[in-house]
Amino acid sequence: MKITPLLIGLLVPVIAFAQQVEEPPSRLVTALMTWLPFLFLIGLWWFFMRRVTPLGKGGYQEYLRVTQQRMEQIEGHLADIAASLRTIAASSGDSKAGRSDVT
């Protein structure tokens, strides 16, 4: 294999890069790289647990009170819907009773 100036120009940066000695990272950087992922996961777990549990601000009694209010609202809406359906059924029943072609 013939060594040309082009080949030497390509090999010199590779050899120089290979000869560079990396100094080890400081203890602070090593500690941060080791502990930050764990601290992040613990913080993420804490955040989601605070969002999921109803015991955050008002405790369990507050959770029950809010749930009861929601159930009462839903029951009120269902009562309104049932009354509307009864009205529709009554009006459609009256209109069918007057028609002679209904079988």
Contact map, one row per residue, 1 for C-alpha under 8 A:
1110000000000000000000000000000000000000000000000000000000000000000000000000000000000000000000000000000
1111000000000000000000000000000000000000000000000000000000000000000000000000000000000000000000000000000
1111101100000000000000000000000000000000000000000000000000000000000000000000000000000000000000000000000
0111111100000000000000000000000000000000000000000000000000000000000000000000000000000000000000000000000
0011111110000000000000000000000000000000000000000000000000000000000000000000000000000000000000000000000
0001111111000000000000000000000000000000000000000000000000000000000000000000000000000000000000000000000
0011111111100000000000000000000000000000000000000000000000000000000000000000000000000000000000000000000
0011111111110000000000000000000000000000000000000000000000000000000000000000000000000000000000000000000
0000111111111000000000000000000000000000000000000000000000000000000000000000000000000000000000000000000
0000011111111100000000000000000000000000000000000000000000000000000000000000000000000000000000000000000
0000001111111110000000000000000000000000000000000000000000000000000000000000000000000000000000000000000
0000000111111111000000000000000000000000000000000000000000000000000000000000000000000000000000000000000
0000000011111111100000000000000000000000000000000000000000000000000000000000000000000000000000000000000
0000000001111111110000000000000000000000000000000000000000000000000000000000000000000000000000000000000
0000000000111111111000000000000000000000000000000000000000000000000000000000000000000000000000000000000
0000000000011111111100000000000000000000000000000000000000000000000000000000000000000000000000000000000
0000000000001111111100000000000000000000000000000000000000000000000000000000000000000000000000000000000
0000000000000111111100000000000000000000000000000000000000000000000000000000000000000000000000000000000
0000000000000011111110000000000000000000000000000000000000000000000000000000000000000000000000000000000
0000000000000001111111000000000000000000000000000000000000000000000000000000000000000000000000000000000
0000000000000000001111100000000000000000000000000000000000000000000000000000000000000000000000000000000
0000000000000000000111110000000000000000000000000000000000000000000000000000000000000000000000000000000
0000000000000000000011111000000000000000000000000000000000000000000000000000000000000000000000000000000
0000000000000000000001111100000000000000000000000000000000000000000000000000000000000000000000000000000
0000000000000000000000111110110000000000000000000000000000000000000000000000000000000000000000000000000
0000000000000000000000011111110000000000000000000000000000000000000000000000000000000000000000000000000
0000000000000000000000001111111000000000000000000000000000000000000000000000000000000000000000000000000
0000000000000000000000000111111100000000000000000000000000000000000000000000000000000000000000000000000
0000000000000000000000001111111110000000000000000000000000000000000000000000000000000000000000000000000
0000000000000000000000001111111111000000000000000000000000000000000000000000000000000000000000000000000
0000000000000000000000000011111111100000000000000000000000000000000000000000000000000000000000000000000
0000000000000000000000000001111111110000000000000000000000000000000000000000000000000000000000000000000
0000000000000000000000000000111111111000000000000000000000000000000000000000000000000000000000000000000
0000000000000000000000000000011111111100000000000000000000000000000000000000000000000000000000000000000
0000000000000000000000000000001111111110000000000000000000000000000000000000000000000000000000000000000
0000000000000000000000000000000111111111000000000000000000000000000000000000000000000000000000000000000
0000000000000000000000000000000011111111100000000000000000000000000000000000000000000000000000000000000
0000000000000000000000000000000001111111110000000000000000000000000000000000000000000000000000000000000
0000000000000000000000000000000000111111111000000000000000000000000000000000000000000000000000000000000
0000000000000000000000000000000000011111111100000000000000000000000000000000000000000000000000000000000
0000000000000000000000000000000000001111111110000000000000000000000000000000000000000000000000000000000
0000000000000000000000000000000000000111111111000000000000000000000000000000000000000000000000000000000
0000000000000000000000000000000000000011111111100000000000000000000000000000000000000000000000000000000
0000000000000000000000000000000000000001111111110000000000000000000000000000000000000000000000000000000
0000000000000000000000000000000000000000111111111000000000000000000000000000000000000000000000000000000
0000000000000000000000000000000000000000011111111100000000000000000000000000000000000000000000000000000
0000000000000000000000000000000000000000001111111110000000000000000000000000000000000000000000000000000
0000000000000000000000000000000000000000000111111111000000000000000000000000000000000000000000000000000
0000000000000000000000000000000000000000000011111111100000000000000000000000000000000000000000000000000
0000000000000000000000000000000000000000000001111111100100000000000000000000000000000000000000000000000
0000000000000000000000000000000000000000000000111111110100000000000000000000000000000000000000000000000
0000000000000000000000000000000000000000000000011111110000000000000000000000000000000000000000000000000
0000000000000000000000000000000000000000000000001111111100000000000000000000000000000000000000000000000
0000000000000000000000000000000000000000000000000011111110110010000000000000000000000000000000000000000
0000000000000000000000000000000000000000000000000000111111110010000000000000000000000000000000000000000
0000000000000000000000000000000000000000000000000110111111100000000000000000000000000000000000000000000
0000000000000000000000000000000000000000000000000000011111100000000000000000000000000000000000000000000
0000000000000000000000000000000000000000000000000000001111111110000000000000000000000000000000000000000
0000000000000000000000000000000000000000000000000000011111111110000000000000000000000000000000000000000
0000000000000000000000000000000000000000000000000000011001111111000000000000000000000000000000000000000
0000000000000000000000000000000000000000000000000000000001111111100000000000000000000000000000000000000
0000000000000000000000000000000000000000000000000000000001111111110000000000000000000000000000000000000
0000000000000000000000000000000000000000000000000000011001111111111000000000000000000000000000000000000
0000000000000000000000000000000000000000000000000000000000011111111100000000000000000000000000000000000
0000000000000000000000000000000000000000000000000000000000001111111110000000000000000000000000000000000
0000000000000000000000000000000000000000000000000000000000000111111111000000000000000000000000000000000
0000000000000000000000000000000000000000000000000000000000000011111111100000000000000000000000000000000
0000000000000000000000000000000000000000000000000000000000000001111111110000000000000000000000000000000
0000000000000000000000000000000000000000000000000000000000000000111111111000000000000000000000000000000
0000000000000000000000000000000000000000000000000000000000000000011111111100000000000000000000000000000
0000000000000000000000000000000000000000000000000000000000000000001111111110000000000000000000000000000
0000000000000000000000000000000000000000000000000000000000000000000111111111000000000000000000000000000
0000000000000000000000000000000000000000000000000000000000000000000011111111100000000000000000000000000
0000000000000000000000000000000000000000000000000000000000000000000001111111110000000000000000000000000
0000000000000000000000000000000000000000000000000000000000000000000000111111111000000000000000000000000
0000000000000000000000000000000000000000000000000000000000000000000000011111111100000000000000000000000
0000000000000000000000000000000000000000000000000000000000000000000000001111111110000000000000000000000
0000000000000000000000000000000000000000000000000000000000000000000000000111111111000000000000000000000
0000000000000000000000000000000000000000000000000000000000000000000000000011111111100000000000000000000
0000000000000000000000000000000000000000000000000000000000000000000000000001111111110000000000000000000
0000000000000000000000000000000000000000000000000000000000000000000000000000111111111000000000000000000
0000000000000000000000000000000000000000000000000000000000000000000000000000011111111100000000000000000
0000000000000000000000000000000000000000000000000000000000000000000000000000001111111110000000000000000
0000000000000000000000000000000000000000000000000000000000000000000000000000000111111111000000000000000
0000000000000000000000000000000000000000000000000000000000000000000000000000000011111111100000000000000
0000000000000000000000000000000000000000000000000000000000000000000000000000000001111111110000000000000
0000000000000000000000000000000000000000000000000000000000000000000000000000000000111111111000000000000
0000000000000000000000000000000000000000000000000000000000000000000000000000000000011111111100000000000
0000000000000000000000000000000000000000000000000000000000000000000000000000000000001111111110000000000
0000000000000000000000000000000000000000000000000000000000000000000000000000000000000111111111000000000
0000000000000000000000000000000000000000000000000000000000000000000000000000000000000011111111100000000
0000000000000000000000000000000000000000000000000000000000000000000000000000000000000001111111110000000
0000000000000000000000000000000000000000000000000000000000000000000000000000000000000000111111111000000
0000000000000000000000000000000000000000000000000000000000000000000000000000000000000000011111111100000
0000000000000000000000000000000000000000000000000000000000000000000000000000000000000000001111111110000
0000000000000000000000000000000000000000000000000000000000000000000000000000000000000000000111111110010
0000000000000000000000000000000000000000000000000000000000000000000000000000000000000000000011111111000
0000000000000000000000000000000000000000000000000000000000000000000000000000000000000000000001111111000
0000000000000000000000000000000000000000000000000000000000000000000000000000000000000000000000111111110
0000000000000000000000000000000000000000000000000000000000000000000000000000000000000000000000001111110
0000000000000000000000000000000000000000000000000000000000000000000000000000000000000000000000000011111
0000000000000000000000000000000000000000000000000000000000000000000000000000000000000000000000010011111
0000000000000000000000000000000000000000000000000000000000000000000000000000000000000000000000000000111
